[in-house]
Amino acid sequence: MGNLRYYHYFIILINILILGYMYIIVGIKYNSLPDEIPSHFNFKGEVDSYSGKNIVFLLPIVSTILSLLFIGICFIPERTWKINIGVERIELPPELRRSVIHISINYFLITLIYINGFLSYILTCMINSMNILQILSLTFIFGIIIILMVYLVLLFKKIGPLLSQ
């Protein structure tokens, strides 16, 4: 628990609420779903494939597995995190190492919320037989790229001075 700060628990709570929403919506709507529901959407957000209604269980299960993986990584004790910089191993000073770990935990948890939020939107579209808004598909892709770029920039700002030595 030493790796997590108070706001990390808030982010984890938001993720649990998203997962709860996914399971509740499936539980409430499952019996009223038609035998075939939209299961795949093209890049324009239009339905281009249908599957049996049992497919609605797939997204909550995938979200749960991702959540367990990403949150589990956050609970790995600090002493077991291996941080290699470049070809040769450079030991980070303890305070810098802690900072890199917290930046990484922030990245994992924010990415998790972002992915699960989008998957819950897709699940809602599947259950309600709606098309996905094309702009949201594009926003999701660019959002993942932006989150990754911000993570890399923050990491480089922390370890950059160490690399120039």
Phi, psi and omega in degrees: 000351183293337181283336188266141175256171186303322183288339176295322178294326176295317178296319178296321177298317177301317179297318178297322177295320177297315178298318178300316178302315183298314180291322179294315181296321177294316180298320182287317189268345190305310184295334181267000180286146173292167182296330177239132179231161178300134180234348179213142181236139177282182185294338178277356180089007181269147178292129176231007177202147178237151177220173176296159187292345177295344180297338181296340178284341184296313184295316176298323180292315177299317179298321179294316179298314177300318181297314179298320179294306184294317180289323176301320178301322181294335181268001176295130181301145184304323185294341181265355178287124177259120182241107178256134179241118179074197184286315179266149183284126178247122177285130177273142172301149186307317182293320178292319178300314178300319180295318178296320179297317180292322175298318180294318178297317176303316180300311182299314185289321178292319178297320179298313178300316182298312181294312182293326175298317179292319178295325178291326176295316179298317179300317178299318178295321179297313184294322182266008180051046179255157171280150176277137178293127183301322182296327179289326176297315178294318179299320179298312181298311180293327178297316178299317179296317181293317178300316179297318180295317178298318178301312181295321178296315179297319177296315182296323178298324181284315187260351182306312179300328179290327180289331184279357181282000000 
